[in-house]
Amino acid sequence: MFTLRILGFMKKIGTVPSEEDHEAFARLLTGKGIDFQSDSLADGVEFWAIEEEDHKEAQGLLVSYQANPASPEWKESLSLGKKVQAEGKKEDLRKKVKVGAFKVKHSGQGAKISLSMIYISVGIFLVSLLNPRLGDLIYYWAIFSLDGNFSGLAQGQIWRVLTPIFLHFGPLHILFNSMWMYDLGRSFERKMGSPFFVLFVLLTGGLSNFLQYNLSGPQFGGLSGVVYGLLGYIWVRGRRDSSFGLGISSGTMTFMMGWLVLGVLAPDMRMANGAHFGGLVIGVLLAFFELKRRRLL
């Protein structure tokens, strides 16, 4: 509004002092079909005519209204103005609700996929704990391959590329991965949207599983490949894209990199180093591609 005045598109009608009913004058202008803008000041409300041809009429209305605000001549215009304003508020509310619903639907306000991944992983772990025979059956159908020659995958069991991410082999393993997925996964999914998150999981989970399989064979599992993918993506993009809104603290990154190194230096811990490293690299590369697309590199 300030810019419009400088350019000369609006003209001042006048000021309604604080002790007077400025809302009634606004309804009067609306009822007369006069477009206006208003500003709240310390001593009242300032009114501006948007259209130059309405300026003189609006000034005349202000003088007449202030002289006799209780005059019956204003009744019809005030009533019409009140009705128009009410309809305008309803329309504004309808638009806000519609825009809000669109944002919830399309901008990743939910985190159903990340939470579902946690539920599936925890469910499989508990089933394996309570019913080892059923756990063995799940393991048989979920591992990357039945041997070192892509058995199962070669027969079209394509789900094996991803399903190892749901297998965990101890309380700390499932707890650690679930906590990171709950933190990073939910935030990422809400920010980027569930469709992108699904694609991200397929890429980071599938490719990190493939790398781990080629390093150690089929005896592995866990969400950590996806977790490290999230870590790499959020870390890189968060440092270069201020609009992204997510980031990884230096302390968290140091801890996770230390954990990665520990897995290499302590092979007896049997960590899926290939999945960790593969997920991290894929996440970093995806972040770089996005930064490049946004011309932030």
Secondary structure, 3 states (H helix, E strand, C coil): CHHHHHCCCCEEEEEEECCCCHHHHHHHHHHCCCCEEEEEECCEEEEEECCHHHHHHHHHHHHHHHHCCCCHHHHHHHHHHHHHHHHHHHHHHHHHHHHHHHHHHHCCCCCHHHHHHHHHHHHHHHHHHHCHHHHHHHHHHHCCCCCCCCCCCCCCCHHHHCHHHHCCCCHHHHHHHHHHHHHHHHHHHHHHCHHHHHHHHHHHHHHHHHHHHHHHCCCCCCCHHHHHHHHHHHHHHHHHCCCCCCCCCHHHHHHHHHHHHHHHHCHHHCCCHHHHHHHHHHHHHHHHHHHHHCCCC
